[in-house]
């Protein structure tokens, strides 16, 4: 597992390292940022669903049932709905 240069191996920010990133370039980027209007990046349709499908496939049903009985059934229903959506798209 790679260690993040700012977060390390935790979710806490190492501010001694992070403060090096707070400079004029960051301030200029914040000033130029415009959250409104059309986005320049292209996101293929159903990208989020494909990501969710991949994440759900990586979870073991036995592990889900240990956490909460019957949760694997819900996972399978969600996967079926996603697969139906992909078939509808074609």
N, C-alpha and C positions, 0 to 999 in steps of 0.2 A: 504494500500500500504506500502510495506516495504521500509525503508529508507536505501540507500546504505551507508556503513560505510565510503567510501572515497568521493563519489560524493554528499551525502546528498540527498536533494530533487531537485537538479538542475543538469545541465550538467557540472558545473564547479568543478574542482578537489579541494578538501581541502588539500592543500600542507602540512599543519601542520600535518595532519593525514597520508597522502600518503608518506611522507619522512621516516616514520617508516618502510615502506616496502622496501625501498631502502637500502639493506644490502649486505653482502657477498654472501648469498644464491642467490639473484637475479643476482649478477654479475657472479657467477659461472654458473647459468642457461643460461645466455646470451652467455657466452663463449662456452658452450656445444651445443647450438642450431645449428642445421644443417637444413637449409630450402630445401636442395636438397635431392633427393633420394625418395625411397618409404616411404609413410606415415605408421606409425604403427597403426593408428586408422582405424577402418573399418566403412565406410559410406555406408549404404544400397543404392542401386540405387533408384533414384527418391525421395530421401529425401528432396531435395530443392523444388521440385514440390509439394510435399505433404505439406510442410511448407507454400508455396505460396497459395495453395488451402485453407488451414485453415485460413490464414490471409484474403484472399478475402471473404470467407464466413462470417467473423466477421464484414465486412463493410456493412452498410445499404445502399440499393439502393437509397432511398429518400435523404439521406445525400449526396451521390455522385452527384445526380442531382441538389441539391442546390448549390454545389460547381461549377459544370460545366454540363450543360444540355447534356444528352446523354452519360455521362461517365459510367452510369450503364450498358449500352449496351456493351461497351467495356469490362467491368468487366465480364459480362455474356459470351461474346465470349472467353475470356481468360479461364474462368472456363470450358467452353465446350471443348476447346482444351486440357486442362489438363486432363479432364475426358476421352477424346478419347485416349490420350497417355497411361493412366492407363489401358484402355480396350485393347489396342494394345499389351501391355506388357503381359497380361494374356494368 
